[in-house]
């Protein structure tokens, strides 16, 4: 079933009669599209739109094929090598299913062994730079915690968050404010982790809630919100918050 798509991509990248846009693309130039397509898959799942999910998975698969063809054109690897690589990895990570081992050493231990084999010696190696910032911070913190670098409970994490907030208030230069805000956000992610809350998901939900309430204010207000006082806006915000439709 994959052969027609591979053929289409080879044709699009053909130096003589391919598509002018597709022919000049590189790993770097299409990487943003790959990330965007992954987000659109996640969006379709969140909306429970199976028709959209089918289409978005196709778009994401196209990105895999596109990268593979760029690699093939450069003599690096082909799509079949990508499939072989992931098949080998999945079998290696499930020795209790596909191998002779009666018990798996554990997903994280297997991945740690894989990182060691590729020369990644740090416990923090291998966390993708392109991850959303909150998710990347959470993964980095989990990695550090596995080797014992972590607070024992929530209380010192709360204290650290308040300490970082004070440091934001005390910062004066733009550079210091930038740094302290980053520390504050990192500490907030740490607190979420200690409460076993997915920081990325929590922020998505909070943003969606804000949009819902803001839209209510827009519907209830006559005229331009810019002409309203802060007190009037706060009153409208409280009414939006009190609406039982939030669930």
C-alpha positions in Angstrom: 0.0 0.0 0.0 2.9 2.4 0.6 4.4 1.9 -2.9 2.1 4.4 -4.7 3.0 7.1 -2.2 6.7 6.4 -2.6 6.4 6.5 -6.3 4.6 9.9 -6.2 7.3 11.3 -4.0 10.1 10.1 -6.3 8.3 11.7 -9.2 7.9 15.0 -7.3 11.6 15.0 -6.5 12.7 14.0 -10.0 15.4 16.5 -11.0 14.1 16.7 -14.6 10.3 16.7 -14.5 9.5 16.9 -10.8 7.8 19.7 -8.9 9.9 22.9 -8.6 9.0 23.3 -4.9 9.5 19.7 -3.9 12.8 19.4 -5.7 14.5 22.1 -3.6 13.3 21.1 -0.2 15.7 20.0 2.5 15.4 18.3 5.9 15.6 21.7 7.5 13.1 23.4 5.3 10.3 20.8 5.8 11.0 20.1 9.5 8.5 22.8 10.5 5.8 21.2 8.3 6.5 17.8 10.0 6.0 19.3 13.4 2.8 21.1 12.2 1.4 17.9 10.8 2.0 16.1 14.1 0.1 18.8 16.0 -2.7 18.5 13.5 -2.9 14.8 14.2 -3.1 15.5 17.9 -5.8 18.1 17.3 -8.0 15.7 15.3 -7.6 13.2 18.1 -8.6 15.8 20.7 -11.7 16.7 18.7 -12.5 13.0 18.2 -12.8 13.7 14.4 -12.0 10.4 12.8 -12.4 11.6 9.3 -9.9 14.4 10.0 -7.6 12.0 11.8 -7.5 9.8 8.7 -6.5 12.8 6.6 -4.0 14.1 9.1 -2.3 10.8 9.5 -1.8 10.7 5.8 -0.3 14.1 5.8 2.1 13.0 8.6 3.0 9.8 6.7 3.8 12.0 3.7 6.3 13.9 5.8 8.1 10.6 6.7 8.2 9.6 3.0 9.4 13.1 2.1 12.3 13.0 4.6 13.1 9.5 3.4 13.3 10.5 -0.2 15.5 13.5 0.6 17.8 11.1 2.3 17.7 8.6 -0.6 18.5 11.4 -3.0 21.6 12.1 -0.9 22.6 8.5 -0.7 22.0 8.3 3.0 19.1 5.9 3.5 15.8 4.9 2.0 12.2 4.5 3.3 12.8 0.7 3.7 15.7 1.4 6.0 13.4 3.6 8.2 10.9 0.7 8.4 13.6 -1.8 9.3 15.0 0.6 11.9 11.7 1.0 13.8 10.9 -2.7 13.5 14.2 -3.5 15.0 13.7 -0.9 17.8 10.3 -2.2 18.7 11.4 -5.8 18.9 14.5 -4.7 20.9 12.3 -2.8 23.4 9.9 -5.7 23.8 12.2 -8.7 24.4 9.6 -10.4 26.6 7.2 -10.4 23.6 9.5 -11.0 20.6 12.6 -12.5 22.2 13.6 -15.2 24.6 13.6 -13.0 27.8 10.9 -13.9 30.2 10.8 -10.4 31.7 11.7 -7.0 30.1 14.3 -4.9 31.9 12.0 -2.0 31.6 11.3 0.6 28.9 13.5 3.3 30.4 16.4 1.0 31.0 16.2 -0.3 27.5 16.2 3.3 26.2 19.1 4.2 28.5 21.1 1.3 27.1 20.3 2.5 23.5 21.5 6.0 24.4 24.7 4.5 25.8 25.3 2.6 22.6 25.1 5.8 20.6 27.5 7.6 22.9 24.9 9.6 24.8 26.4 9.4 28.3 24.3 12.0 30.2 20.9 11.0 31.7 19.5 14.1 30.0 20.7 13.2 26.5 18.2 12.4 23.8 15.4 14.8 24.8 14.4 16.5 21.5 15.1 20.2 21.2 12.0 20.7 19.1 9.6 19.6 21.8 7.2 22.2 23.2 9.0 24.0 26.0 6.8 22.8 28.8 6.9 19.2 27.6 10.7 19.4 27.2 11.2 20.8 30.7 9.0 18.0 32.1 11.0 15.3 30.3 14.3 16.8 31.4 13.1 16.9 35.0 11.8 13.3 34.9 15.2 12.2 33.6 17.0 14.0 36.4 14.6 12.6 39.0 15.4 9.0 37.9 19.0 9.5 39.0 18.0 11.0 42.3 18.2 14.7 41.4 14.8 15.8 42.7 12.9 17.2 45.7 11.6 14.6 48.1 8.0 16.0 48.2 5.8 19.0 47.0 6.6 21.4 49.9 10.1 22.5 48.9 8.9 22.7 45.2 6.2 25.2 46.3 8.8 27.2 48.2 11.1 27.2 45.2 8.2 28.5 43.0 7.6 31.4 45.4 11.3 32.1 45.6 11.4 32.4 41.8 8.5 34.7 41.8 10.3 37.0 44.3 13.3 36.9 42.0 11.2 38.0 39.1 9.9 40.9 41.2 13.5 41.9 42.1 14.9 41.7 38.6 15.7 45.0 36.9 17.3 44.5 33.5 15.6 42.9 30.6 18.1 40.1 30.6 17.5 39.3 34.3 13.7 39.5 33.9 14.0 37.1 30.9 16.1 34.6 32.9 13.9 34.8 36.1 10.7 34.3 34.1 12.3 31.2 32.6 13.2 29.9 36.0 9.7 30.6 37.3 8.1 28.6 34.4 10.6 25.8 34.9 9.7 25.7 38.6 6.0 25.7 37.7 6.5 22.7 35.5 8.3 21.0 38.4 5.4 21.6 40.7 3.0 20.2 38.1 5.2 17.1 37.9 5.1 16.6 41.6 1.3 16.8 41.5 1.4 14.2 38.6 -0.1 16.8 36.3 0.9 17.0 32.7 2.0 20.7 32.4 1.6 20.8 28.7 -2.0 19.5 28.9 -2.8 21.7 31.8 -1.7 24.8 30.0 -3.7 23.8 26.9 -6.8 23.3 29.0 -6.2 26.6 30.8 -5.8 28.4 27.5 -9.0 26.8 26.1 -10.9 27.9 29.2 -9.6 31.4 28.8 -10.8 31.5 25.2 -14.2 30.2 26.2 -14.6 32.9 28.9 -13.2 35.7 26.7 -15.7 34.8 24.0 -18.5 35.0 26.5 -17.4 38.5 27.4 -17.3 39.5 23.7 -20.9 38.2 23.4 -22.1 40.0 26.4 -20.4 43.4 26.0 -22.0 46.1 23.8 -19.3 48.2 22.0 -15.5 48.0 22.2 -13.8 46.4 25.2 -11.0 48.9 24.8 -13.5 51.6 26.0 -14.3 49.7 29.2 -12.6 50.4 32.6 -10.6 47.7 34.3 -13.3 47.4 37.0 -15.9 46.8 34.3 -13.8 44.2 32.5 -13.2 42.4 35.9 -16.9 42.3 36.5 -17.6 40.8 33.1 -14.8 38.3 33.7 -16.3 37.2 37.0 -19.7 36.7 35.3 -18.0 34.6 32.6 -16.3 32.5 35.3 -19.6 32.0 37.1 -21.3 30.6 34.0 -22.1 26.9 34.7 -21.3 25.8 31.2 -17.6 25.5 32.1 -18.4 22.2 33.7 
